[in-house]
Amino acid sequence: MLVGRHYSTDEEDPAAVRAMPVVLRIERTAPPCRTDVLEAAAAAAIAVCLDPRAEPGGEWHEEVAAWVRGRIRKVSRRARGVHWEAVQALPGITVEVGGAQVRALVPGRVGQAPKELTRLQISGSELPEDEPGPVPPHARLLWLNPRVEMTAGKAAAQVGHASMLLAPTLSEEELKEWAAAEYRCAVRTPAPAEWDALTARPDAVVVRDAGYTEVAPGTATVAVAPRTPER
């Protein structure tokens, strides 16, 4: 099973930087709900890593394994119209939640990204906060830090980290159930006191950002506990 670890900032060769591109479909008219986008991003990221094509002997294995051995960096980009259609031809998995669509691509060297990807903008992923509905059955709860503001693009990368870091903490049976539910995730924002209690749990998985964009290095952005009670 290919999953990842999250690393603190360190020296690295820019030419060797690898990242998983996460493409958010944000059309000018009728943009998707922020929560739906984040939930789709979280599911898409882990779906790529646990896809049979990422296993030894699979066509994605070499690229995914090389990425996992380093830092599980992700870069979110927005796409619309024909540009969104173009990235569907790139290797990866598209997940749809509600009216949102996100495609997580097979990781690769940032400097060798195809033009279908490099022409997409990283900025412009701002989406307003919304009131999410009930937690879907079999979904894994991912909690955003209520004290940290992030664009939808930044938050999409962070919940993608969280779903990957959660996977190794689950039993084989739990992973099978999650896979059967298409790696469904629920992204919620707790009250500050709830966040503090969650991150104090010994079984909590906490994503700490490297600090390249939007937040300071070491900032806790997302937390998840394998058996976090539903709100």
N, C-alpha and C positions, 0 to 999 in steps of 0.2 A: 504494500500500500504506500503510495507516494503522498506524503503530506509535508508540512514545512515547519520551520522554526522562525521566530522573529528575532532579528539581530539589532544590537545597538549600532549607532553610526561608527564607521571605521574607515580607514584608508582603503581605496580600491581603484583599480584601473578602469577609467571611464569606458575604454574600448571593450571591456569584459562585462560591463553591466548587462544583466538580463532582467527582464520584467515580463509579467503577464499583462497584456493589454486587456482592459475591460471597457467595452464599448456600450454606452448608454444611448438608447434611442430617445431623443428629445426633439419632437417636431415643433415647429413654430405654432401651429394650431393644435389645440387639445393636448398639451404636454401631460405626461403621466404624473401620477401621485408620487411624491418623494418616497413614502414608505414602500410602495410597490417596487420602485426602482432598486432600493436597497435590498429588499428581500430577494429580488431576482438576481442581483449581483452576488449575494452571498451563496445562493444555490449554484449559480453558474461556475463560480471559482472552484468549489469543491467537486463539482461534477466533472470538470476537466481533469482534475488530479486523480480521481478515482475511476475514471473511464478505463475500460479494458485496453484501449489504445495507448494508455500511459503506463501499462504494466510492462515488465521485461519482455522483449520480443515485439512489442507493439510499435506502431509507426510514430507515436508521440513520445515514446519512453526516453530517448536520448535527450531531447530538449527539456522535458519536464524534470528529469532527474538532475540535469546540470543546474537548472534553476533552483531546485529544492536544496541542493548542496550549498548554495550560497545564501542570499537573503531573499525572502519571498516578496520581493517588490512587485507592486502592481501600479499601472498607470491607467487612469480612467480618461476616456475621451468621449465626446458626444458626437452623434451622427444623426442625420435626417435624410429623408428622401432617397435619391439614388446612391448617396454615400453609405447609407445604412444597408441598402441592398448589396452594395459591392463587398462589404466586409463579411457577408454571409458565405462568400466563396473561400474565405481564409479558414484554416483549421481551428476548430473550437466548438463551443456549445452555446446555443441560444436558449435562454430561459424566459418564459413569460409569466408574469404575476399580475393579475388584474389587467390593467391596460398598459403595463410597462413591459418592455423587452430589453434584455441585456445579453450581450454576447461576450463571453470570456474566451479569449484566444489562447492557443498553445504558446507558452512563454518562448522568448527568443532574445537575441542581442538587440538592445535598443537601437544601436547604430546601423542595424541591418533590417529595420522594419520596412515592410512593403509600402509602396506609395498609397495604397488604399487606406492604410492606417495613418501614415505621417501627415496626410492632408487634413485629417480630422483635428479639431481644436480640443485642447485640454481644458480651456476656460469655458465659461458659459453654461456650467452645469447647475446653476442655482435653481432650486425648486423650493416652494414654500412648505413650511411644516403643515402636516395634515393630522387628522385624528384617525388613527388606525382602528379597524374593527376588531372583532374577537380573534384570539390566537387560533389559527387553523389546527385541526387535529394532526398529530404526529410532527408538528413543526418544532424546530429547535429554537429556543429563545436567545436572541443576541441583544445585549443591552448597550445603548449608547451612553457615553459619559454626559450627564446633564449639564456639566459645567464647561463643556468644550463646544464651541461653534465650528461647524465644518460645512463646506459646500456638499452637494449631493455626490459629486465626483469623488471628493476626498473620503466621505463616509462610505461610499460604495467600495473603495479599496480596503478600507478598514474592516468592514463586515466580511469581506472576502478573506482577509487574514484570519478573522475569528472562526469562520466555518472550517478553515483548514486546520487551525490549531485545536479545534474541538474534536475533529475526527479521531485522532489517536487515543483520546480518552474514553472512547465508546467501546463497548464489547462487540464481538463479531455479530451477535444477534441484533444489537442496537443499530449497528451500521447497515445490516440488511434491511431492517425496518425503515431506516432513514432513506436508503436507496429506493425502496419501494414507494416512498412518498416523494420521490424525485428531489431529495435533499431540501425539502421545504424548510424555510427559516421564517421566523417572525422577528422583526426588528422593532424594539420599543425603547422609550426613554423613561427611566425610572426617576422618582424623586431623589434629590441628593442623598438623603438618609438611606434610601434603599440601595443606591449605588455603593455607598460606603460599606453597608452590611454585606453586599454581594462580593465586593473585591476583598473583603476580609476573610472570606471563606477559604479554607485550605484547598478545596477542589476547584476554585475559580480559575478560569483561563482568561488572562488579561492581555490584550494587545497593547503594546507600547510602541509608539511611532518613532521612526528614526529622525524625524524632524526636518525633512527636506522641504516640505511645503505646509503652509497654514498653521501648524502647531509646533511647539517647542520640542526638542529631542527628549524622548523618554515619557512623553505625555501618554497617559492611559486613555485610549479612545473607545474601546469596546471591551465588554466582559461577558463571559458566559460560564455558567456552571452546568454540568451535565444534567442535574436534576433540579434546576431552578423552578420554584413553584410558579404557576401562572398567576397573572394579576387579575 
